[in-house]
Amino acid sequence: MYVSLDIETTGLEPGKHSVIELGAVIDDFESPIDELPTFRCLIDNDTIVADSYALGMHADSGLLKELQDPEDDVKVLDPEIVGLAFKRWMIRHDVPNYSPDKTKEFRVVRPVAAGKNVASFDIPHLETFPDFTDHVKFHHRVLDPGSMYFDPEKEKVPPNLSTCLERAGFDDEIAHTGVEDSIDVIRLIRHAKGVDLS
């Protein structure tokens, strides 16, 4: 079991640019992909610092409009409670957790994370949220599909998500939304491991 996750941000620098969406999907390698548990929230930042490229991408995807006027069923959270909400969702779906002080009252979830650049991008951004690491401490080993579709004879660095999808035979465009990109990562991992994609 692992948690595929993807964030959408207003730029590349953790602590400077804002996380505006978190999407995650738990993969058990058995359930049909459309039946896997999903988590999605928009982040209600007081103010944001953004670069123009990120703003343009999120305008194209519709995420900025959704932040401005979210539907009633969309979870919108303050940064201070994202870690707690994410932890509670994972505990409900049996993601491994432990009690650092040996009490059941204080449980920290310790998921194996998956995602494109998850170790160098998503996790450092999430860990800037207040109290996030009091609730979620990612395992130090992660799954990145880039290494599964890397050709060291032709490339100096692992491929991006779009190239991974192309090499796996998927002709989808990148959605640039949390849950959809998390599902793409699951499809790539299952394809690379020969697991049923239904």
N, C-alpha and C positions, 0 to 999 in steps of 0.2 A: 504494500500500500504506500502511495506517495501522494503529495498534494501538488498538482500543477497550478501555478499561479502566474498572474500577469498584472502589472500595474500600468496605468497611464499617468504620465507626468507632464508638467509644463516645461521641462528641460532635463538636462542630464546630471546636474549636480545635486547630490543628496544634501539636505539641510538648507539649500538655497532655493531650488525649484520645488514646486508643490506636487504631491501625489493627489490626483483628482478622481481616480477610480482604482478599486481593487477587485479582481475577479479570480476565483479559484474553483478547481474541480478536483475531487478525490477519485483516484483510479485504483481499483482493486484487481485489475487485469482480468476480470471475469465478467462483470456486468456490461450490458450493452452501453455504448457511449452516451446515448440519449437518456439513460436512466441513472447516470452517475450524479452524486450530490453536487450541487453548485452553490457558490457563495458570491454575491456581488453587492458592492456598496459604492456609492459616490461619496466623496469626501468634501465636507463643508468647511473649506478654509476661509478664515476671515479675510485675508488678502492673499494674492498669489504673485510670485515673480515668475515670468515666463519668457521663453524665447519665441521668436516669430515662427520658426519652423514647426515647433510643437503646437502652437495655437492654430496654425493653418491645418495641420493634420487632424486635430480634434474638431475643428470647424467642419472639415470634410466628412468626418465619421458621424457627426451629429452629437458628439459628446458635450460640446460646449452648450449647445441648445438645451440638452437634457439637464445639465447642471443649472441652467438658468430657470428652467421650468420642469422639474421632475414629475413624472407620473406618480399617482398615489401609492402604487405598489413598489416603488423603487426605494430602497433603503438608503437614506442620506445620514451620514454619521459625522460627528465632530472628531477631529484627529485623536483626541484624548481617549475615545472609547473604541477605536478601531481594533486594537489588540484584544480587548476583552470580548468583543463581538465575534471576532475571527476565532478565538480560542473556544468559545462556547459552541460555535458551529462545528468545529473539528471534534470536540469531545462528544457531541451528539452522534457523530459518525465514526466513533471508535478510533480516531487517530491516537497513536501512543502518547501518553502523558505521564508525568512523574511528579513527585512532591519533593522539592529540594530540601525541605526541612522535615521530611518524613511524616507530614500530616496530610490528610486527605482534603483539608480545607484549602490548601494552597497548591493548586495543580498547575503545572506549566506544560503546555503542549510542545512536543519536540518532533515535528514532522520532517520527513525527507521531502525537500522541495524539488520541483522540476520546472524548467522554463528556459527560454532562450536568454542567455546572459543573467540568469536568476541570481547567481552568486555575486556577480560584480555590479549588478544594477538594481534589481527588484529588492533584494534583501537589505542592502544598505539604505535605500530610500525608506522602506518600511520601519527600519530600526530608528529612524529619526522621530517617529511618532512618540509622544509622551507615554511612558509606561508600557510601550509595546513589548519590550523584552521581559517585562514582568509576567507576561502571559504566553508569549510565543518565543521559543528559542529553537531556531532551525537547526537540524542536524548539520554537521560540518561537511557531510558528503551530499552532493546534489546531482540531479540528472539534467544534462543539457543535451538536447538532440543534435546540436551542432557537431559534437564529437562523433556521433553515430553516422553522420553523412559527410564526414571530412575525408578528402582525398589528399594525403600528405605528399603524393608524387606530383600533384598539380597545384597545390595551394599552400600558402604560408600560414593562413589562419582558418579556423573552422567557418563554414558558410553561415549566412544569415537565415532567418526563418523562411523567407520566401524561397531561397535556393534549396533548403532542406525539403520543403513541400514539393518543389519541382522534381527533385531527385527521387522522391518517394512515389512520384506519379500522380500527385494531387495537383489539380489545376486551379485551386482556390486562390483568391486574392486575400492578403492579410487584412483582417477586419479592423485592427487597432482598437479593439475593445477587450476588456479583461477576460470574460468568460470564453468568448470565441477564440481568442489567441491561446488560452489555456487548453481548450479542446484540441486545437491544432497540434499542440505539443504532445498531448496524449496520443493522437492519431500517429504522429511520427514515431513515438517510442514504441507503440504497439506494432506498427509496421516493421520497424527495425528488429524487433524481438520475435516477429512471427506470430503475434497474438491477434485473435479475431478482432476485426475493426467494426463489427456491427454494433 
